[in-house]
């Protein structure tokens, strides 16, 4: 008999964490974070981690599990996630997978190919090309993957081209095999969304709160600890913009503007990604809706 798994997805700042915490109280659940950056230690404010008080009340898994300079990917995440989900099931509780990292969600639910290994020689050669040149090359060899990658996402562009050179197959074809696998869980997927204007207001408010909460000091502290600004962990949203400010490329006001803009763009990409998954039951929430009320709605769906 398949065991239950609740999944809550949606764009950044939509309110996933608040709803998930309330839901966990109602259905005797524990939260499994599905965030590609909350896995890193020391990245707290910029990743909007749940507070320590919240984590004391409801157990959270897969937060602070690696250092910022350690290598991590969707395949490794899926392994850890299945372990965490199994651990929650053994407690006779319901795991609630929560996050906006679409690739990580898919890796857990559909599987992901373990990769084609790595080749330093290929990577070093590709690293010499500009992002635009890499993107052009990827469009020629793997147009499907090119469509879903950002033209300036050099790390993923290099990986896609590396896989193609090592296997002779587009990474999209290899991932399609994994995507067609059936999940091993009795699945309830819920997507949270808001009207665009309201979501953007929440994003702006969250960014302002991060700055007031010490995001600049957090980033400065990471760099002082010796973590390179070139690490993947520090190239993420919230960190790259502040690093640009600390490098005196622009002022703090511009860093805040960029972070708000980039967060809005990220939210749009998240919605585009999740809209393709027909298993998701979407709930549109408004500012007047309390997390507790939305959680009750989801709890009723879980019981059904």
C-alpha positions in Angstrom: 0.0 0.0 0.0 1.4 3.4 -1.0 2.1 5.8 1.8 0.8 9.4 1.8 2.8 12.4 0.7 1.5 15.9 0.6 3.3 18.4 -1.7 2.9 22.1 -1.5 4.4 24.2 -4.3 4.1 27.7 -5.6 6.1 30.9 -6.3 8.4 32.6 -3.9 6.6 34.7 -1.2 3.2 33.2 -1.9 3.0 31.8 1.7 3.9 28.1 1.4 5.8 27.9 4.6 3.1 29.5 6.8 0.4 27.2 5.3 2.5 24.1 5.6 3.2 24.7 9.3 -0.5 25.1 10.0 -1.3 22.0 7.9 1.3 20.0 9.8 -0.5 20.8 13.0 -3.8 19.6 11.6 -2.8 16.3 10.0 0.0 15.3 12.3 2.7 16.0 9.7 6.3 17.0 9.5 7.8 19.3 6.8 10.4 18.2 4.3 11.9 21.4 2.8 12.2 21.3 -1.0 14.4 24.3 -1.5 17.6 24.2 -3.4 19.2 26.9 -1.2 17.8 26.2 2.2 19.9 23.1 2.2 23.0 25.4 2.9 24.2 26.3 6.3 24.6 30.0 7.0 22.3 31.1 4.2 19.3 32.1 6.4 17.9 35.5 5.7 18.3 35.4 1.9 16.6 32.0 1.7 13.7 32.9 4.0 14.2 29.8 6.2 11.5 29.1 8.8 12.6 30.4 12.2 14.2 28.2 14.8 11.0 28.6 16.9 8.8 27.4 14.1 11.1 24.4 13.5 10.9 23.5 17.2 7.1 23.4 17.0 7.0 21.4 13.8 10.0 19.3 12.7 11.6 20.4 9.5 13.9 18.2 7.4 16.6 19.0 4.8 17.5 22.5 6.1 21.1 23.2 6.9 22.4 19.9 5.7 25.5 21.0 3.7 28.0 23.8 3.7 27.9 26.5 1.0 31.1 25.2 -0.6 29.9 21.6 -0.9 28.6 20.2 -4.1 24.9 19.4 -4.3 22.3 18.6 -7.0 18.8 17.4 -7.6 19.8 13.7 -7.7 21.5 13.9 -4.3 18.6 15.9 -2.9 16.1 13.3 -4.0 18.1 10.6 -2.2 18.0 12.6 1.0 14.3 13.5 0.5 13.3 9.9 0.2 15.2 9.1 3.4 13.5 12.0 5.2 10.0 11.0 3.9 10.6 7.4 5.0 11.7 8.6 8.5 8.5 10.6 8.9 6.4 7.6 7.7 8.0 5.4 10.4 6.8 7.9 13.0 3.3 7.3 11.7 3.1 10.9 10.5 2.4 12.5 7.2 5.4 14.1 5.3 4.7 17.5 3.7 7.1 18.3 0.9 7.2 22.1 0.7 9.1 24.4 -1.7 9.4 26.2 -5.0 12.4 24.4 -6.5 10.7 22.7 -9.4 13.5 20.5 -10.4 13.9 19.1 -6.9 10.2 18.4 -6.6 10.3 16.5 -9.9 13.4 14.6 -8.8 11.5 13.3 -5.8 8.2 12.5 -7.5 9.4 11.3 -10.9 13.0 10.3 -10.4 16.0 11.9 -12.1 18.8 10.2 -14.0 21.9 10.0 -11.8 24.0 11.8 -14.3 26.7 11.0 -16.8 29.6 11.7 -14.5 31.8 14.7 -14.9 34.7 15.5 -17.2 37.0 18.3 -16.0 38.6 18.7 -19.5 35.2 19.3 -21.1 34.1 21.7 -18.4 37.3 23.7 -18.6 36.9 24.0 -22.3 33.3 25.1 -22.1 34.0 27.5 -19.3 36.0 29.6 -21.8 32.9 30.4 -23.9 30.4 33.1 -23.0 26.9 32.3 -21.8 25.4 33.4 -25.1 27.8 31.2 -27.1 26.9 28.2 -24.9 23.2 28.9 -25.2 23.5 29.0 -29.0 25.3 25.7 -29.0 22.7 24.1 -26.7 19.9 25.3 -28.9 21.5 23.4 -31.8 22.1 20.1 -29.8 19.2 20.1 -27.3 16.6 22.7 -28.1 14.1 21.3 -25.5 16.6 21.9 -22.7 17.6 25.3 -24.1 13.9 26.4 -23.9 13.7 25.8 -20.1 17.2 27.2 -19.2 18.0 30.9 -18.7 20.4 32.1 -21.4 22.8 33.3 -18.7 22.6 30.2 -16.4 26.2 29.2 -17.3 26.4 26.4 -14.8 23.4 24.5 -16.2 24.3 25.3 -19.8 27.7 23.7 -19.3 26.2 20.7 -17.5 23.7 20.1 -20.4 26.5 20.4 -23.0 28.8 18.2 -20.9 26.1 15.4 -20.7 25.6 15.6 -24.4 29.3 15.2 -25.1 29.7 12.3 -22.7 26.6 10.4 -23.7 25.7 11.5 -27.2 22.2 12.1 -26.0 20.4 15.4 -25.0 19.9 15.7 -21.3 16.2 16.3 -22.0 16.0 12.8 -23.5 17.7 11.2 -20.4 15.4 13.2 -18.0 12.3 12.2 -20.0 12.9 8.6 -19.1 13.0 9.5 -15.4 10.0 11.8 -15.7 7.8 9.0 -17.0 8.4 6.9 -13.8 5.4 6.8 -11.4 5.7 8.2 -7.9 5.8 5.6 -5.1 3.5 7.7 -2.9 -0.2 8.2 -2.5 0.2 11.8 -3.7 -1.7 15.0 -2.9 -0.2 18.0 -4.7 -1.3 21.5 -4.0 -0.2 24.7 -5.7 -0.7 28.1 -4.0 -1.0 31.2 -6.1 -2.1 34.8 -5.7 -3.1 37.6 -8.0 0.0 39.1 -9.6 -0.2 42.5 -8.0 -0.6 41.0 -4.6 2.2 38.5 -5.1 4.5 41.3 -6.2 3.6 43.4 -3.2 4.5 40.4 -0.9 7.8 40.0 -2.8 8.7 43.6 -2.3 7.8 43.5 1.3 9.8 40.3 1.8 12.9 41.9 0.2 12.6 45.0 2.4 12.2 42.7 5.4 15.4 40.8 4.4 17.4 44.0 4.2 16.0 45.2 7.6 16.7 41.8 9.0 20.4 41.9 8.1 20.8 40.4 4.7 23.8 42.6 3.8 25.5 41.6 7.1 24.8 37.9 6.4 26.4 38.1 2.9 29.3 40.1 4.2 29.8 37.5 7.0 29.8 34.6 4.5 32.5 36.3 2.4 34.6 37.0 5.6 34.3 33.3 6.4 36.2 32.6 3.2 33.3 31.4 1.0 33.9 32.5 -2.6 31.4 34.7 -4.3 31.7 32.3 -7.3 30.1 29.4 -5.4 26.8 28.3 -6.8 25.2 28.9 -3.3 26.2 32.5 -3.5 25.0 33.1 -7.0 21.4 32.6 -6.0 18.7 35.1 -5.6 19.4 37.6 -2.8 23.1 36.8 -2.6 24.4 37.8 -6.0 22.6 41.2 -5.8 24.1 42.0 -2.4 27.5 40.8 -3.5 27.3 43.3 -6.4 26.6 46.0 -3.9 29.5 44.9 -1.7 31.8 44.9 -4.8 30.7 48.5 -5.3 29.2 47.8 -8.7 26.2 49.8 -7.6 24.6 51.2 -4.5 22.3 49.6 -1.9 19.2 51.1 -3.4 20.0 49.5 -6.8 20.7 46.2 -5.1 17.3 46.3 -3.6 15.7 47.2 -6.9 17.5 44.3 -8.6 16.5 41.8 -5.9 12.9 42.8 -6.2 12.9 42.6 -10.0 14.8 39.3 -10.1 12.4 37.8 -7.4 9.4 38.8 -9.6 11.0 37.2 -12.6 11.8 34.1 -10.6 8.2 33.8 -9.4 7.0 34.0 -13.0 9.4 31.2 -14.0 8.2 29.0 -11.1 4.6 29.4 -12.1 5.4 28.5 -15.7 7.2 25.4 -14.5 4.5 24.2 -12.1 1.7 25.0 -14.5 2.9 22.1 -16.6 2.2 19.5 -13.9 -1.4 18.4 -14.2 -1.4 16.6 -10.8 -1.4 20.0 -9.0 -4.7 21.2 -7.4 -4.4 25.0 -7.4 -5.7 27.2 -4.7 -5.8 30.9 -5.2 -5.4 32.8 -2.0 -5.9 36.4 -1.1 -4.3 38.6 1.6 -7.4 38.3 3.7 -7.1 34.5 3.8 -5.3 33.3 6.9 -2.8 30.5 6.6 -4.9 28.5 9.0 -7.9 28.7 6.8 -6.0 27.6 3.7 -4.4 24.8 5.7 -7.9 23.6 6.7 -8.9 23.5 3.0 -5.9 21.4 2.2 -6.5 19.1 5.2 -10.0 18.4 4.0 -8.5 17.4 0.6 -6.0 15.1 2.2 -8.7 13.3 4.2 -10.7 12.8 1.0 
